[in-house]
């Protein structure tokens, strides 16, 4: 855990904005994002679903590229495809239903609202390699939507999505072909389905008669036997009926859908072509695969004279935004995209890129999320047991890390004392006094991915939740012994009432032993863990006594009276346990009704957004802030009442990416996806003087900060000193010091200059308010672990790629 920064005492002559003293950069967290294996867009183009190889599914709003929903998967999941189908809900509102499948052959519909798997159906043909909804499919009360599935047994099957009926219903199967069916594509008319697979042929089927209309043997046109052995990975049918195929030889071929003749063929890729996508007008085709270049093919206009053979397609150019195999691609189009259709690509490098379709050759793609699948990280400074740490010593911080099914608890260490006299210069690497201690490692028993996790401020309790239930544990710190050579933490399970639902957000209330759990339906609950633990411990002897009484054959009236006592004790224990869980507030009635009604009529993205996106508790345990439908509400934890509905950041309201209280619990800081920053008084719910003064006049370098701000850290010594961190950069702002709105990049006379590299942190003087720090590695988390120490968790992409399959070798000139 290397540390950069200077550890020095702060004097009265120092400016308030110079309060950053020690920056701890931890890199031992084993962050490993999963590969993107499938993409799908909603009918109105407002939502893009990204399926990852570990079973997680992410939903992005296309207009803002904001990931507003994460659906946790299962450790045994192996997804291969995902599909979104629109459904009318009346009064002009539209939503989307999410389906997925994989190597297990299960067609699953997701309950997006409750963030858990829904109704499942069997594919009847083994693994499913692709799901393809009918073009323009929309589920209505009087009309169903058809979805084609490419199955491993060589058949393509049609399933029906019905209004009011969850899941998919089997409809029919097309005749089986030799080998596996890997790709399916609908004709725009909806009457013909194209399939292809390992047999090297393209089959066109009539859905009315289930008869084969045309069979195309792919290859390079030479007629060689080896050309028929190519595996066709992907198919595309354009508006005019042209069939496009991508195979394992790296060929992209265009076929006449009526006669099966080859119109054009290109060998641009040096390896398998895995994905194809076409523009809405059918004049542009994009191809990508193991060779990570995204190639563009364009339709040529017909010549005026037919004196020579006309080739209707041409290869224009290609881009390489990804470093590894491109396994997913889709085009989002619809009324929700005022800027035109967008092309999304996903790769083995876990990255997701957004391209402009109309201006593909003129605009660079941008990375949707520089830190995909971030782990759940939480830092506390627990009180150590007596005798382990002296009273005058600093308490070591704990770092909780939860990702997929594992929960790890680490104890951080301080840096070794500097050998030279005086404070070291800024940026000097200080070695740690000892490596971090791994205190605890746990794994979810059911195998479901963890969606929320936290540890109490005193280090006595730990809780996490998956899609099934909340799991709580009491922690006991033990010293090293003969069995364990280092200090460790022993967990003990705390049984909660069976009616407590799983949580999407968890947080411990500071200064108490209460766990705040927010369910997916917006219900907030206060769980008294010592009371639950006491009821669980007291309930065990009663059960044992009842069992012993029955085993000893105690009968008659004495047996009946004992049973009545046991039932009475169990009833009292159940009542005590129910009283230990208190429903604080159901926030589903906090929706901004008029705004929500407009959003439902606008697009499906706002309809699929979770009710509560963010939740945070004030350091003194008095306030709770929740982000509900892009609005922030304040609740008083003492009176259990809603006290404030905060004004929006801007009009229109941008997605909120981070909320946090200052260290003195008097101010709530809110940040949006457009980097709009606002501070609100917790007592009044109104913007502070600083926020009112700088509203609409924030420094341009803050508004241009790369990435979405997802961490807000307030200095305990100076609560107005904020450290804002995104996955690519960080910014230090002191709300008690003057803030200059001049762009630190220098004046350019109104002309935008192209920046070839990120500016160095040394370009701005130490202590400058709104100082930018550009990070070379993804930042996962930022938080203060001591009044004079700030922890930043990061991990380099080079370490991530060590566990990813190597990309295709590409010789570079001069090497």
C-alpha positions, 0 to 999 in steps of 0.5 A: 500500500504505497503512500504519496504525500507529506505528513506534516502538522497544519499551522495557522498560516496554512490556507484551508484548501491545503488540508490534504496531508497524506494520500494512501494509495491502496492497490491490493484489492483484487478487482477483476471486472467480467467480460461483456458478452452481450448487448441489447437496446430497447425499442425506443433506444433509451436503454442498453442492457449489457450482460457480463460473463459472470452473470451480472447485467447492467442497464445504461441510459443511452442519452447520459451513458449512466449505469442506473441499474445493476442486476446481480447474477449467480456464481454458476451463471454463464450468459451468452445473450440478452434481449429487451422487448418493449411493452405498452402499459397504457396512457402512452407509457412504455417499458421494457422486459428483460430476457437472458439465456446462456449455456444452461439453456434456461430462458429467464425473464428478470424482475428489474424492479426487485433486482432478481431473476423472475420466471424461467423456461427451458429452451428445449434444445440445450445451450442458447447462443443468441436471442433475437426479438422480432423487428419492431416487437412490442407487447400489447394487450391484443398482440404478442411479441416473438423471440427467436432462440438459436439452440445448441441442438441445431434448431431455431425455436420461436417463443412468445412474450405475452402481456400480463404473463411473465416469462416466455412461452414456447411456440414452435421449432424450425427443422433441425440442421447439422451442427449447432445453430449459433445465429438467428436474424429476422427479415424486416417483414417478420415472415422469414427467419435466417439461421446459421451455425457450424455447418457453414450454411445460411438457412432462410425459413418461412415462419408460416410453413416452417419450410426452408426457402433458401440455403446459402453455402458460404465461403470465398466463392472459390468452391473449395471444400475448406471454405464450407467448414467455416463457422458462421457466428453472426447474421444480419438481414438489412431492410432490402433483404440483403443477408450479411454473414460473419464467419470464423475465417474473418470474412464479412459477406453480403448475399442476395436474399432472394437468389443466394448470390454473393454481392460482395465479400471482404477479408478485413479481419484477421480472425473470427467475426463475432458481431454485426450491426446495421444502421437504421437506413440499411446503408452502413454495416459494422463488423467486429470480433476476435480481431478487435477492430470495428470495421465499417462497410458502406453501400455504394450508389448504383451507377448510371450505366451498367456497362461493368459489374457493380459491387454495391458495398465497400469497406471504408475504415475501422477503429480499435477502441478495444484491446481485446476481442469484441464479443457484443455490439448493438445499435440504439435508435429511437425517438429518445436519441435526439443526436441520432442512433448510437453504436455500443460495443463490448469486449473481453477487456470489460469496456463499453464504448459508445459510437456515433453511427451517422458521424462514425468517421468524424467523431471518436468513441467515448468510454461509457465507464472507465471503472466497470463493475466496481467492488463494494468498498467501505472504510471504518475506524473500529475501536480495538479490544483492550490491550491490542492498541495503546490509548495514544496510538492511532486506530488502524482503519478497516477496509471492507471489500465485497465483489461477486460472492466474496466479502473480505475485511482488511486492516490498513497500516500506516507508513514508516517514519521518514528517515530524513528530517522535516516533511518529505516533498509532495509526491515522494513514495513512503513505504508502508510499515507493514503489509495490510492484514487480511482479517476475514474472508466470507462467501455467500452460501447460496452463490448469489452475487452480493448487492450491498455490504457494510461494516459498523463503525465500531467494528462489531457488526457486518452485514451483506445482502444478495437477491435472496436475503440479508445476512448479518454477523457479529464480529469478535477480534481475536489475537494471534495464537498457535493456530492463527499466526496473525490477529483475526476476526471471528464472525457469528451469524445473527438470525433475522426475521424471515419476513425481512426482504433482501436489501439494495442498500445497507448502512449502519447508523453511527453511534448505535447498533442499528442497521438501516436496510433499504429494500428494492420497493423503497421500504426502509427498515431499522434492524436492532442487531443486539436484540435479534442476537439476544432473541436468537440465543434465548430461543435455542434452549427452548427448542432443545428443552421441547425436544428433550421433553418429547424424547423422554416420553413426558405425557398427560396434562404435564406434557400439554402444559409444557407445550403451552409454555413452549408455544408461549415462549416462542410467541414472545420471542417472535414478537421480540424479534419483530419489534427488533425490526422497525419499518422506518419509512416506505419511500415509494410514496416519495416519488415526484408524481408529476415528474414520474408521469412525464418520464413514463410517457417519455421513454423506458429508461425512466420506467426501469430506474430503481426507486432508490439509487443512492443512500447515505447516513450522516456521521452523527447518525441524525440524518438519512439521505436517499436518491429517489427517481433522481430526487434527493430526500432527507429523513430525520432518524430521530423522529423517523419523518421525512423533513426535506425534499431538496431542489433539483441540481439543474433543469432537466435534472441530471442523474445523481452519481454521488451523495454524502454528508460533510464530516460535521453532518451539517451539509449534504453534498450532491453531484450529478452526471454532468458534474454539477455540484451542490451543497444543501443545509441538512437543517433547512434543506435549502442550498448553502450560501456557497452553492447559491453563489457558485450555481451555474458558475463552477470552474470549467475544469471541474465540469470537464473532469473525466468520468462520473464522480462517485466518491465524496470525502470530507476532511474531519479537520476541515469539513468544508474541504471536499475530495471528489473522485471519479474513476479517472480523476480527483478534485479538491474543493474547499467550500470555505475558501474563494473559488476561482472560475477561471479555467486552469487550462489557460485561455484559448480565445474561445477556440477549443484546443485538442489535448493530447495528454492529461495535464500533470498534477504539478501544473497547479500549485499546492493548495490551489482550490479546485485542484485537479489530480488526473489518475493513470489507474482506475480509482475504485474508492476514496475516503478519509481514514484519519483526520490527516490521512486520505485513502484512495483505492486503485488497481491498474489495468495491467493487473486486470489483464493478467487474468484475461485471455490474451488478445489476438497478436498484432504485429506493430511496425518497428517491433 
